[in-house]
Amino acid sequence: MIRLSVFYPTTEGATFDHDYYRDKHVPLCLETWGLDGAEIDRGLDGPYVAAVHFRFASQEALGAAMGSEGTGAVLADVANYTSITPVLQTSEVVA
């Protein structure tokens, strides 16, 4: 199992619309990539204001999702909810 995590670092002066992210952006990701769900974090303390975690069956499935036609629209939608540059991490889920 592969997990793609997208973190949004707490950045002075930056904006982040949690409602839009939860209600519009993450569902767009799920629909575009054919996923059943995601875990969305709202940062309360620490280095991130928000994060989301998507699970893919394999590295190949993640690669296919990132190369899919709708991924451009997903990336373009980021400007609708934040001015923060996201940080991505791909991980192998081992337990």
C-alpha positions as CSV (number, residue, x, y, z in Angstrom):
1,M,0.0,0.0,0.0
2,I,1.3,3.5,-0.9
3,R,0.2,6.7,0.8
4,L,0.5,10.1,-0.7
5,S,0.5,12.8,2.0
6,V,0.1,16.4,1.1
7,F,1.2,18.8,3.9
8,Y,0.5,22.6,4.1
9,P,3.2,24.3,6.2
10,T,2.1,27.0,8.6
11,T,3.2,30.1,6.8
12,E,2.9,33.7,8.1
13,G,0.5,35.7,6.1
14,A,-0.8,32.7,4.1
15,T,-4.4,31.8,3.6
16,F,-6.1,28.4,3.8
17,D,-9.9,27.7,3.4
18,H,-10.5,24.5,5.3
19,D,-14.2,24.3,4.2
20,Y,-13.4,24.6,0.6
21,Y,-10.6,22.1,1.0
22,R,-12.8,19.5,2.7
23,D,-16.0,20.1,0.6
24,K,-14.6,20.8,-2.9
25,H,-10.9,20.1,-3.4
26,V,-10.5,16.7,-1.7
27,P,-13.7,15.3,-3.3
28,L,-12.3,16.5,-6.7
29,C,-9.1,14.5,-6.0
30,L,-11.1,11.4,-5.0
31,E,-13.3,11.6,-8.1
32,T,-10.3,12.3,-10.5
33,W,-8.2,9.5,-9.1
34,G,-10.9,6.9,-8.5
35,L,-10.3,6.7,-4.8
36,D,-12.8,5.7,-2.1
37,G,-11.7,8.2,0.6
38,A,-9.0,10.2,2.3
39,E,-7.9,11.3,5.7
40,I,-8.0,15.1,6.1
41,D,-6.1,16.8,9.0
42,R,-6.8,20.3,10.3
43,G,-3.6,21.3,12.2
44,L,-4.1,22.5,15.7
45,D,-0.5,22.7,16.8
46,G,2.7,22.0,15.0
47,P,4.3,22.8,11.6
48,Y,1.2,22.2,9.4
49,V,-2.1,24.0,9.0
50,A,-3.6,21.1,7.2
51,A,-2.8,17.7,5.5
52,V,-4.5,15.0,3.5
53,H,-3.5,11.4,3.1
54,F,-4.5,9.3,0.0
55,R,-4.0,5.5,-0.3
56,F,-3.1,3.8,-3.5
57,A,-2.8,0.1,-4.2
58,S,0.7,0.4,-5.6
59,Q,3.3,2.9,-6.8
60,E,2.1,2.2,-10.3
61,A,-1.5,3.1,-9.3
62,L,-0.2,6.4,-7.8
63,G,1.8,7.1,-11.0
64,A,-1.2,6.4,-13.2
65,A,-3.3,8.8,-11.0
66,M,-0.8,11.5,-11.2
67,G,-0.6,11.1,-15.0
68,S,-4.3,11.1,-15.5
69,E,-6.1,13.7,-17.5
70,G,-7.8,15.4,-14.6
71,T,-4.7,15.9,-12.4
72,G,-4.1,19.3,-14.1
73,A,-7.5,20.5,-12.9
74,V,-6.7,19.2,-9.4
75,L,-3.4,21.2,-9.4
76,A,-5.1,24.3,-10.8
77,D,-7.7,24.1,-8.0
78,V,-5.1,24.7,-5.3
79,A,-5.3,28.5,-5.8
80,N,-9.0,28.4,-4.9
81,Y,-8.2,27.5,-1.2
82,T,-4.7,28.4,-0.3
83,S,-1.6,30.5,-1.0
84,I,0.6,27.9,0.7
85,T,2.9,25.7,-1.5
86,P,2.1,22.1,-0.5
87,V,4.8,19.6,0.5
88,L,4.2,16.1,-0.8
89,Q,5.5,12.8,0.6
90,T,5.0,9.3,-0.8
91,S,5.3,6.5,1.7
92,E,5.1,2.8,1.8
93,V,2.6,1.7,4.5
94,V,4.4,-1.1,6.4
95,A,2.0,-1.6,9.3
